[in-house]
Amino acid sequence: MKLIKISDIFIPEDRQRKNIAPESVADLETAIAEVGLLNPILLTKNEKTGQITQLVAGETRLKALRNLHFNDVPVLHDGKPVPNGFVPYTELSEQDTLKVYAAELFENTARTKLDWKDQA
C-alpha cells in the first residue's frame, strides 16, 4: 500500500468538480468507517515539484478520510490500518493531460450525476 501525508497532497485549482456536497462526504465517511477504504485516491506528478502529489481523482474520499482521521476513527484499506494523517494512493504513471482529465471525469460520472457545468 502506497501512502502519502494528507497535507502533502496538491489539489489543482482547475479541477473539473468544484462543488462536493457535504452529505456526499458524510455518506462516504460512514461507508469507509464501516467497511474500509475500497479504492485509493489517484495521484500524478505535480508539475512544479516533480513529486507524486497532485490529485487526479478522489477528492471526496480525501475529505472523508481527513474527517475520519481528525475524529480518530480507525481506517482500513485492504484489511490493513491506515496511519492517522495518511491516505493510500495509486499513481497515474503518465502525466498526459487528456488522460488525467478523462480519469477524473470517469470517476465523477460513475459516482454521481454531474450538472452540465461540472461536466464541461
VENDA-V622567 format. One record per helix or strand. SS is the DSSP state (hx for helix, st for strand). FROM is the first residue (numbers start at 0). LEN is the number of residues. Records with the same first field share a line. If there is no record, write none. Layout:
SS: FROM-LEN / FROM-LEN
//
This chain:
st: 2-3 / 9-1 / 36-1 / 40-5 / 51-6 / 75-2 / 79-2 / 85-6
hx: 5-3 / 21-14 / 58-12 / 96-15 / 115-4
//
